[in-house]
Amino acid sequence: MKTKLLGVAAGIAAAAVIAVSAPSEAAVKTFVFCSEGSPGGFNPSLHSAGTDFDASAQTINNRLAEFEPGTTKVVPGLAESWTASDDGLSYTFHLRKGVKWHSNDQFTPTRDFNADDVLFSFNRQWKEDHPYNPVSGGKYLYFGWMDMGTALSSIEKIDDYTVKMTLNAPDAPFVSNLAMDFASILSAEYADKMAAAGTMETVDDAPIGTGPFEFVSYKKDAVIRYKAFDQYWEGRPKIDKLVFAITVDKSVAWQKVQAGECHMMPYPNPADLEAMSKNPDINLLSQEGLNVGYLGFNAERAPFDDVRVRQALSMAINKQAILDVVFKGAGSAAKNPIPPTMWSYNDDVVDYPYDPAAAKALLAEAGVNGLKTNIWAMPVARPYNPNARRMAELIQADWAKIGVDAEIVSYEWGEYRERIRAGEHDTALLGWTGDNGDPDNFMFVLLGCEAAKSNVARWCNTRFDGLLRAAKKTSDPAERTALYEQAQLVFKREAPWFTVAHSVQFRPVRKEVVGFKIHPLGSHIFKYVDLK
């Protein structure tokens, strides 16, 4: 990607100190976020991590529906209202008028947001013959994981401000899915202009949106710069400039927050929480996380295709030791693929006990002796895992006690995810923060047969998948709950994951910051933030 730093931004170091020394900039409000890593890109339909979405969907873009700040309640976004047919097979969206697009040195919009942009944004992901479908690699991960291609029958433009989406079958979480980051709306006019210029990837590399902040520049592994969008339809943000100071090392990020070089950081070290709570310059925000951290077994590879091996390796891990050493009290033991705060959680599920002797016997029963394998560990902290390397070391030591020799493997965050999607691992640490507050978003997206092509477990169980598909087709909460409870029993018996923990979210925020809320879905939203 070709990038350049503009204006005052060019003279500021990658650390992006809060104080701007030039007198002319004295009144400018610059908010600095010590982000945890570089994004994979700036088109949220092409990416899958919170790091990517913070840098794109939550700053640059909007969706037809949005989540109310601090909740999972779905509220109007670029669609000011919608109606569903009685049979649940069609939704008509009434679009907001007067919504302006960003501009850059390659594009100045000539019209407001309209239905053409909605059709472009979804058809690009859905239709393989769409001219933009193969651009930038053409991997629309979430669109596939949410089974949108199967769900949709048609998308029609009724008029410039009305769009009708027809489904092949009722889909209870459909509108909630449209509030997710992958469903961000991009400019069809910008796409047409870049196609005419022969530079189609510019749409993804130099993003244009309707969101609260305009993209200014990006220097990989260093800094992303944004500016407030004066014509934002919800009202101009209160801060003038937003800076993502990319800081992978959490200890360094905490030093920057203390020194006033960053206003906040995500995913702090649990060991630092006590010091953060006592620092007079810091507000330590916390909230129960809608997340799960796990170790996934690659069920396409022997011997992990044998459920006995997956069960044995699960029984060999001391989960309580991981909670004590890695989470330090900031997490609770996970036994299901959804968190206990989510509706339909099945508390009757019994977790695997820590029993090395039983694990060793089960491996022998499966004919597995002297197993050599690997444990992939993330290079970055995530809301569901503050220290994957340390967790991997603990698992490695536990498995050694039953004769399993495991090598710890890691890669740069983007490469780590790509290699997992390609199925190169034996076992891998990963996790999930909910996108829409629905159990479908955990179980179907991560463990349904449609997702088996690219998720960590690469596991397809027809009984489990059938229960999830039945739950999608009914809007009755009691029916859906019963189906999801059964699915959790299948999941635990088949053990595609060793479920580790649900973690509490913490955010150290400097006291001059007002208006920031922890989002239960893990996003970092800065459009309502101000500085005293």
C-alpha positions in Angstrom: 0.0 0.0 0.0 1.3 3.5 -0.8 0.7 5.9 2.0 1.8 9.4 2.9 1.6 11.4 6.1 -0.3 14.7 5.6 0.2 18.1 7.2 1.1 18.2 10.9 0.9 14.4 11.0 4.2 14.2 9.0 6.2 15.8 11.8 4.9 13.7 14.7 6.7 10.5 15.7 5.0 7.2 15.5 4.4 7.3 19.2 2.0 10.2 18.5 2.3 12.2 21.7 -0.8 13.9 22.8 0.6 17.4 23.1 0.9 19.2 19.8 3.6 21.9 20.1 2.7 24.2 17.2 0.8 27.2 18.5 -1.7 26.9 15.6 -2.6 23.4 16.8 -3.1 24.4 20.4 -6.9 24.1 20.3 -7.0 20.9 18.3 -8.2 17.8 20.2 -6.1 14.8 19.3 -7.1 11.4 20.8 -4.4 8.7 20.8 -5.3 5.1 21.1 -2.4 2.6 21.8 -3.8 0.0 19.4 -2.5 -3.6 19.8 -1.4 -4.3 16.2 -1.5 -3.4 12.6 -4.8 -4.0 10.7 -4.9 -6.5 7.9 -6.5 -3.8 5.8 -9.3 -1.2 5.7 -12.2 -3.0 4.0 -14.0 -4.8 6.9 -15.7 -7.3 4.5 -12.3 -8.7 3.7 -11.0 -9.2 7.2 -12.0 -10.9 10.5 -10.2 -9.5 13.5 -11.2 -6.8 16.0 -7.9 -5.1 15.2 -9.1 -4.8 11.6 -12.6 -3.6 12.5 -11.5 -1.0 14.9 -9.3 0.6 12.2 -12.1 0.5 9.6 -15.7 -0.4 10.4 -15.8 1.5 13.7 -14.1 4.6 12.5 -14.6 5.0 8.7 -17.8 3.1 8.0 -21.5 2.6 8.9 -24.0 -0.2 8.4 -27.7 -0.4 7.7 -28.2 -1.2 11.4 -25.9 -0.4 14.3 -25.5 -1.5 17.9 -26.5 1.0 20.5 -23.3 2.1 22.3 -22.4 -0.2 25.2 -25.1 -2.7 24.4 -26.1 -5.4 21.8 -29.4 -3.7 21.1 -29.8 -3.2 17.3 -30.8 0.4 16.3 -31.2 2.2 13.0 -28.0 3.2 11.1 -27.9 4.0 7.4 -31.4 2.5 7.3 -33.6 4.7 9.4 -36.2 1.9 9.6 -37.1 -1.5 8.3 -40.0 -3.9 8.1 -40.2 -7.7 7.9 -42.8 -9.7 6.0 -45.2 -11.9 8.0 -43.4 -15.1 6.8 -40.0 -13.8 7.8 -38.7 -14.1 4.3 -38.2 -10.5 3.3 -37.0 -7.3 4.9 -37.6 -3.8 3.4 -35.0 -1.2 4.5 -35.9 2.5 4.3 -32.6 4.4 3.8 -31.5 7.6 5.5 -31.4 10.6 3.3 -28.7 13.3 3.3 -25.8 11.0 4.3 -22.5 12.4 3.0 -19.5 10.4 1.8 -15.8 11.1 2.7 -13.4 12.4 0.0 -9.7 12.0 -0.7 -7.2 13.3 -3.3 -8.5 10.7 -5.7 -12.2 11.0 -5.2 -14.8 13.7 -4.6 -18.4 12.4 -4.3 -21.1 13.9 -6.5 -24.1 12.4 -4.6 -25.2 11.2 -1.1 -25.4 7.6 0.1 -28.2 5.7 -1.6 -29.5 2.2 -2.5 -26.8 1.7 -5.2 -24.2 1.6 -2.4 -26.1 -1.1 -0.5 -26.3 -3.3 -3.6 -22.6 -2.8 -4.4 -21.5 -3.6 -0.9 -23.4 -6.9 -0.6 -23.3 -8.0 -4.3 -19.5 -7.7 -4.3 -19.3 -10.3 -1.5 -22.2 -12.4 -2.8 -21.8 -12.6 -6.6 -18.8 -14.3 -8.0 -19.3 -12.6 -11.3 -19.3 -9.1 -9.7 -16.3 -7.2 -11.1 -15.1 -6.3 -7.6 -15.6 -9.8 -6.2 -11.9 -11.0 -6.8 -10.3 -7.6 -5.9 -7.9 -7.7 -3.0 -7.9 -11.4 -2.8 -11.7 -11.8 -2.8 -12.0 -13.6 0.5 -15.2 -12.4 2.2 -14.7 -14.4 5.4 -17.6 -13.3 7.6 -20.0 -13.3 4.6 -19.3 -17.0 4.3 -19.2 -17.7 8.0 -22.6 -16.1 8.5 -23.8 -18.2 5.6 -25.1 -15.1 3.8 -24.8 -16.6 0.4 -27.2 -19.4 1.3 -29.5 -17.1 3.3 -30.0 -14.5 0.5 -32.4 -15.1 -2.4 -32.3 -11.5 -3.8 -31.4 -7.9 -3.1 -33.6 -5.4 -5.0 -33.4 -1.7 -5.3 -37.0 -0.5 -5.0 -36.0 3.1 -5.4 -33.0 5.3 -4.4 -33.9 5.0 -0.8 -35.6 1.6 -0.5 -33.9 -1.8 -0.6 -35.7 -5.2 -0.2 -33.8 -8.3 0.8 -35.5 -11.6 0.3 -34.3 -14.8 2.1 -34.5 -18.5 1.1 -35.6 -19.4 4.6 -36.4 -17.5 7.8 -33.2 -16.4 9.6 -33.8 -15.1 13.1 -30.5 -13.2 13.6 -30.6 -11.7 10.1 -30.9 -8.0 11.1 -28.4 -8.4 13.9 -26.0 -9.8 11.3 -26.4 -6.7 9.2 -25.2 -4.6 12.1 -21.9 -6.5 12.1 -18.7 -5.0 10.7 -18.5 -7.1 7.5 -21.8 -5.5 6.4 -20.3 -2.0 6.3 -21.5 0.0 3.3 -18.9 1.2 0.8 -19.3 3.8 -2.0 -20.4 2.4 -5.4 -19.5 5.7 -7.0 -15.9 5.5 -5.7 -15.7 1.9 -6.9 -16.8 2.9 -10.4 -14.3 5.7 -10.5 -11.4 3.5 -9.4 -12.5 0.7 -11.8 -12.4 3.3 -14.7 -8.9 4.3 -13.6 -7.7 0.7 -13.4 -7.0 1.0 -9.7 -9.7 -1.1 -8.1 -7.7 -2.1 -5.0 -7.6 1.6 -4.0 -11.2 1.2 -2.8 -9.8 -1.2 -0.1 -6.4 0.6 0.5 -7.6 4.2 0.6 -11.0 3.8 2.2 -14.0 6.1 1.7 -17.0 5.8 4.1 -19.8 7.6 5.7 -18.5 7.2 9.3 -17.4 9.7 11.9 -13.7 9.8 10.9 -12.0 10.2 7.5 -8.9 8.1 6.8 -5.7 10.2 6.4 -2.7 7.9 6.4 -1.2 4.6 7.5 2.3 3.5 8.2 2.4 -0.2 8.9 3.4 -1.3 12.4 3.6 2.4 13.4 0.6 4.7 13.1 -2.9 5.2 11.5 -4.2 8.8 11.3 -7.8 10.0 10.9 -9.6 13.3 11.1 -13.1 14.1 12.2 -15.7 14.1 9.4 -17.3 17.5 9.5 -20.4 16.3 7.6 -21.0 13.2 9.6 -24.8 12.4 9.7 -24.9 11.8 13.5 -23.0 15.1 14.1 -19.3 15.9 13.9 -17.2 14.0 16.5 -16.0 16.2 19.4 -12.3 15.2 18.9 -10.6 16.6 15.8 -8.0 14.0 15.2 -7.8 10.3 16.0 -4.5 8.5 16.1 -3.9 4.8 16.4 -0.3 4.5 17.8 0.4 0.8 17.1 2.0 -0.7 20.2 2.2 -4.5 20.3 4.0 -4.7 23.6 1.5 -4.2 26.4 4.1 -3.0 28.9 5.2 -0.3 26.5 1.6 0.7 25.9 1.0 1.0 29.6 4.1 3.2 29.9 2.7 5.4 27.1 -0.6 5.8 28.9 1.0 6.7 32.1 3.3 9.2 30.3 0.3 10.8 28.5 1.5 9.6 25.1 -1.7 7.6 24.7 -5.2 8.2 26.1 -6.0 4.5 26.4 -4.9 1.0 25.5 -6.8 -2.3 25.1 -6.1 -5.7 26.7 -3.7 -4.7 29.5 -1.5 -7.2 31.3 -3.5 -8.7 34.2 -0.4 -8.2 36.4 -0.7 -4.4 35.8 -4.4 -4.1 36.8 -3.7 -3.3 40.5 -1.2 -0.5 39.6 -3.7 0.9 37.0 -6.5 0.9 39.6 -4.3 3.0 42.0 -3.0 5.5 39.5 -4.7 8.9 40.1 -4.5 9.8 36.4 -6.3 6.6 35.2 -9.9 5.4 35.2 -9.8 1.6 35.0 -13.0 0.6 33.3 -14.2 -3.0 33.4 -17.0 -5.1 32.1 -17.9 -8.8 31.8 -16.7 -9.9 28.3 -19.0 -11.5 25.7 -16.1 -13.8 24.7 -14.5 -17.2 24.9 -10.8 -18.3 24.6 -10.0 -21.8 23.4 -7.5 -24.3 22.1 -8.8 -25.7 18.8 -7.9 -29.2 17.6 -7.5 -29.6 13.8 -10.0 -32.4 13.3 -8.8 -32.9 9.6 -5.5 -34.2 10.8 -4.7 -37.5 12.5 -4.8 -38.2 15.3 -7.0 -35.2 16.1 -9.8 -36.7 13.9 -10.3 -39.2 16.8 -12.6 -37.8 19.4 -10.7 -39.9 22.1 -7.5 -38.0 21.4 -9.3 -34.6 21.7 -10.9 -35.7 24.9 -7.6 -37.0 26.3 -5.7 -33.8 25.5 -8.5 -31.8 27.1 -8.3 -33.9 30.3 -4.6 -33.4 30.5 -4.7 -29.6 30.8 -4.9 -28.0 34.2 -7.4 -25.2 33.4 -7.3 -23.7 36.9 -3.6 -23.2 36.7 -4.1 -21.3 33.4 -6.7 -19.1 35.1 -4.4 -18.4 38.0 -1.2 -17.8 36.0 -2.5 -16.1 32.8 -5.7 -14.4 33.8 -4.8 -13.7 37.4 -8.5 -13.5 38.5 -9.7 -11.6 35.5 -11.3 -14.7 33.9 -13.7 -17.5 34.6 -13.5 -21.1 33.5 -15.2 -21.9 30.1 -17.0 -25.1 29.5 -19.3 -24.1 26.6 -18.6 -22.3 23.3 -20.7 -19.3 24.4 -20.3 -17.2 27.6 -22.6 -17.6 30.6 -24.0 -14.1 30.1 -25.6 -15.1 26.8 -29.1 -16.5 26.6 -29.4 -20.2 25.9 -26.2 -21.0 27.9 -26.5 -24.6 29.1 -25.2 -24.8 32.6 -26.0 -28.5 32.8 -23.0 -29.3 30.6 -20.2 -31.0 32.6 -16.7 -30.0 31.7 -13.8 -32.4 31.3 -12.0 -32.9 34.6 -8.2 -32.4 35.0 -7.2 -36.1 35.0 -3.8 -36.9 33.5 -4.0 -40.6 34.3 -7.4 -40.9 32.5 -6.0 -38.9 29.6 -3.0 -41.2 29.3 -5.2 -44.2 29.3 -7.5 -42.8 26.7 -4.6 -42.0 24.4 -3.5 -45.6 24.8 -7.0 -46.8 23.9 -6.8 -44.7 20.8 -3.4 -46.3 19.9 -1.5 -43.0 20.2 1.9 -43.2 21.8 4.8 -40.8 21.7 2.7 -38.1 20.0 4.7 -35.1 18.6 2.5 -32.1 17.8 2.4 -28.3 18.0 0.6 -25.6 19.9 0.2 -22.3 17.9 0.2 -19.2 20.1 -1.0 -15.8 19.1 1.7 -13.0 19.1 -0.7 -10.4 20.4 -3.0 -10.0 23.4 -6.7 -10.4 22.7 -9.7 -9.8 24.9 -10.1 -13.5 25.4 -6.4 -14.3 26.0 -4.0 -11.8 27.6 -0.9 -13.9 27.1 -1.1 -16.8 24.6 2.6 -17.6 24.8 2.4 -18.2 28.6 -0.8 -20.2 28.1 0.9 -22.4 25.5 3.8 -23.0 27.8 1.5 -24.3 30.5 -0.3 -26.6 28.1 3.0 -27.8 26.7 4.1 -28.7 30.3 0.9 -30.5 31.0 1.0 -32.5 27.9 4.6 -33.5 28.5 3.4 -35.2 31.7 1.3 -37.7 29.6 4.1 -38.3 27.0 3.0 -35.7 24.4 5.8 -33.6 22.9 4.4 -30.2 21.7 6.3 -27.4 20.0 5.1 -23.9 20.4 4.7 -22.0 17.1 3.9 -18.4 16.4 3.7 -15.9 13.5 2.9 -12.3 13.0 -0.8 -11.8 13.8 -2.0 -11.5 10.2 0.0 -14.4 9.0 -1.0 -16.4 12.1 -4.7 -16.1 11.1 -4.0 -16.8 7.4 -2.1 -20.0 8.1 -4.8 -21.2 10.5 -7.4 -20.7 7.8 -5.2 -22.8 5.6 -5.2 -25.6 8.2 -1.5 -25.7 8.7 -1.7 -26.2 12.5 -2.3 -29.2 14.7 -3.7 -27.2 17.6 -4.0 -23.5 18.0 -5.0 -20.9 20.6 -7.6 -18.5 19.5 -10.9 -17.1 20.7 -13.9 -15.0 19.9 -15.7 -11.9 21.0 -19.4 -11.9 20.0 -20.4 -9.7 17.1 -24.2 -9.4 17.7 -25.2 -10.9 21.0 -26.8 -14.0 19.4 -25.6 -17.6 20.1 -25.6 -18.2 16.3 -22.7 -15.8 16.1 -20.6 -18.1 18.2 -21.7 -21.6 17.3 -22.6 -21.4 13.7 -19.9 -19.0 12.7 -17.1 -20.9 14.5 -18.3 -24.5 14.5 -21.0 -25.0 11.8 -20.2 -27.1 8.8 -20.1 -24.1 6.6 -17.2 -22.7 8.7 -15.3 -25.9 8.8 -13.3 -24.9 5.6 -11.5 -22.2 7.5 -12.0 -22.2 11.2 -9.5 -23.5 13.8 -11.1 -26.9 14.5 -12.0 -27.6 10.8 -14.7 -29.8 12.3 -18.1 -30.6 10.8 -20.6 -32.6 12.9 -24.0 -33.0 11.1 -26.0 -33.4 14.3 -24.5 -30.2 15.7 -24.9 -28.3 12.4 -28.5 -29.5 12.0 -29.4 -28.1 15.4 -27.9 -24.7 14.6 -29.7 -24.5 11.2 -33.0 -25.4 12.9 -32.5 -22.6 15.4 -31.9 -20.1 12.7 -35.3 -20.9 11.1 -37.5 -20.1 14.1 -38.0 -16.8 15.9 -39.4 -18.5 19.0 -36.9 -17.8 21.8 -37.9 -21.0 23.7 -37.4 -23.2 20.7 -34.1 -21.6 19.8 -32.9 -22.0 23.4 -33.7 -25.7 23.5 -31.9 -26.3 20.2 -28.8 -24.4 21.3 -28.7 -26.2 24.7 -28.7 -29.6 22.8 -25.9 -28.3 20.5 -23.7 -27.5 23.5 -24.0 -31.0 24.7 -22.9 -32.3 21.3 -20.0 -29.8 21.3 -18.7 -30.9 24.7 -19.0 -34.6 23.9 -17.1 -34.2 20.6 -14.5 -31.8 22.0 -13.4 -29.8 18.9 -12.0 -27.2 21.4 -10.5 -27.2 24.8 -12.5 -24.3 26.2 -10.3 -22.2 28.4 -11.9 -19.0 29.8 -14.3 -16.1 29.5 -12.4 -13.0 30.4 -13.4 -9.7 31.9 -12.6 -6.7 29.7 -10.4 -3.9 31.2 -9.6 -0.6 29.7 -7.2 1.9 31.4 -8.3 5.3 30.2 -6.8 8.6 31.1 -9.0 10.8 33.3 -9.2 13.6 30.8 -11.2 11.3 28.5 -15.0 11.5 28.7 -17.6 9.6 26.7 -15.8 6.3 26.2 -17.8 3.1 26.9 -16.6 -0.5 26.8 -18.5 -2.2 24.1 -19.7 -5.8 25.0 -18.8 -6.9 21.5 -15.2 -5.8 21.9 -15.1 -2.9 19.5 -13.4 0.4 20.3 -15.8 3.2 19.4 -14.5 6.8 19.5 -17.2 8.9 17.8 -18.7 10.0 21.2 -15.3 10.6 22.9 -14.2 14.0 24.1 -11.2 15.4 26.0 -11.6 17.7 29.0 
